[in-house]
Amino acid sequence: MRKHKSYIGYQIVSHIIKFAGNIWFGGKVSGKENIPKKGAYILAGNHLSNYDAYMLYKATNRPIHFLGKKELFDGSSAWFFKMMHLIRIDRSQKNPEAKKEVIDLLNRGKIIGIFPEGTYHKKDLILPFKPGVISFAEKTGVPIIPFAMKSNWKFRSHPKIVFGKPIYVEKIKDEDKVKYLEDVVRKMIIKLNKTD
């Protein structure tokens, strides 16, 4: 668990990423009024690139605990991902320790960032969502803040991200709550892709 770990390194690096990203990419954030100013929540949306975290850092100064594949922790850059408080996930297993950590963080008022597709890709819309995000929300009662991103991540490509209204899982009437969230994000992507 990370109860006593410092966020100083995270804050320094996230500010550097935002500063460098603003110069290299630019970018526009919409719907920030839908992001709670305090308390726990889950950010969930489409995954385009390893650069996606920049737009989420841009949206809030509070630390975001992302879920990251275990391979990120195997190389010489492992120290960086640990400093940024990534939660190690082995996509070939059920990860009980990681799930316990996510729930603990949410119960302590922290922010979790999840890309429910499980990987980034070059498809126009999204891959089927994995159920973890709904499970975490059900077990903690925190809202899910859906988001949609648009970018080719080239120099001065001006990526865009839009955040939707908080979703409380217990209020979803659809039987398939994972599909409901997926559809919300898909519609947000379609709408975003129609913008210039």
N, C-alpha and C positions, 0 to 999 in steps of 0.2 A: 504494500500500500504506500501512498505518497503523502501521508498526513504531515510529515515533517520535512519534506523536500522543499527546497527554495525555488521560487519562481523568478529570481533575479535574472538568471541566464536567459530564461524564456522571454522576459520583458525586453531585454537588450536586443536579442536576436530578432524577435518579432518586429520591433521598431526598425531595425536595419532592413529586414525583408520588405516592410511597407515602404520605406524610403527608397530603396533600390527599385522596387516594383513600380512605384509611382513614376520614376524616371524612365525605366525601360519599357513598361507596358502602358502606364496610365490606368484608367479603369473607372467605372461608375457603379456605385452602390445605390440600389433603390429598395424601399420598403424597410428601412432601418427602424421605423416606428413600430414594426411588428416584433422587434427583438427586445425581450425583457431586459430592463436595466439591472435587475438583481435576481437572485434565485437560480435554481437549476433549470436547464432545458437541453434538448437535443437538437443539433443542427443536422438536417438530412437533405441531400439533394444529389444532383447528377455529378459525375466524375469525368473530367475531360483530360486532365494532365497532372503531373506531379506538382505543377505550379498552382493548382487550385487553392491550396491553403492560403496563398497570398490574399485572395479576395475575401476570405473569411477573417483573416487577421485584420484586414482593412475595415471590416464591419463592426468590430468590437475590440476594445482594449483589454477586456477580461481574458484570462488564459483559456484556451480551448484544448481539451484533451482528445486528440485524434486517435482512432484505431489504425494501427499500421501493421503491415505484413511482417512476419518474423524475419524475412530475408534482410530487411533494413537494419536489423540488429546483429547481423552476422559479419559485417565488414568493418573497415577502419572508421566508418562514419557512425558507428553505433553510439558513441558518446554524444553525438549531436542530437540524435533522436530521443535518447534518454533525457537530455537536458530540456528538450521541447515537450517532455511529458507524454510521449506517444505510448499507447497501450499495445503491447505486443500480441499479435494474433497469428495463430497458425491456421491457415485456411483449410488444412486437411484434418483438423481435429475440432472438438467441441469447445475447447478453451474455457473450462470452468473457472480458472483463476482470473482470466481476463474479464469474464462476465461479472465475477464477484467484485472486481476492481471498478468496473464501470458503474455498477449499482451503488457501491460505496461512495464514489465521487458524486453521483447525482444526489444521493441522500445527504451529502454535505454541501449542497448548493453549487456544485461546479457545472461547467459546460462540457458536453461531449459532442464531438464532431464525427459524423458517420457518413460514408458514401455507401448507401445500401446496395448498390450494384456489385460491390465487392472488388471492382477493378476499374481502371479507366480504359476508354476505348474511343474509336473514331467514328462510331455510328451516329446517325443524325439525332436519334432521340435517346432512349435509355434501355438498359438491360433489365430483366426482371429483378425486383428488389428481394433481398434476403430478409428473413423475419426478425433478425436481432433487434432492429430499431424499435419495432412494435413491442417486443418482449420487454425491453428495458423501460419503455414508457409505461407499460402496464404495471410493472413491478415497483415503480417509484412514484407514479402519478404526475410526472413532470410533462410539460408540453413539448411537442415536436414543432420546431420552426422549419418549414419546408423552404428550400431555395432552388433556384434554377440559374445556371451559368451559361454564358455564351462567349467563346473566344477561340482563336486559332493559336494563341500564345506566341505571336510573332512580335517583333519590335514595334512599339507604339500601336499595338492592335486594339487598345482600349477595351479590355474585357468588361463584360457586364454581369452583374449578379443582382437578382431580385429576391427578396424574402417575402414569403406569404404569411398569412395570419396564423397564430399558434393553433395547433391541432391537439385536442385532448382526446386520447384514445378511447376513454370510457364514453365519449359522446358520439363516436362513430357508429352509425347504425348498420353499415354494411357488414355482412358476415365475414368477408375476407378483408381484414383491416390492412394487411400488407398491400394488397392490390389497390385499396382505396388511396393509400399514401402515394403509391406509384403513379396512379392516375392524376392525383393533384399535381405532382411534380411534372409529369408529362405535359399537362395542360399549360403549366407555367413556362415550360421550355418552348412549346409551340408559340405561345404569345410573345415570348422574348425574341424568338427567331424572326418574328415578323417586323421587329423594330430595326431601324437602320443602324 
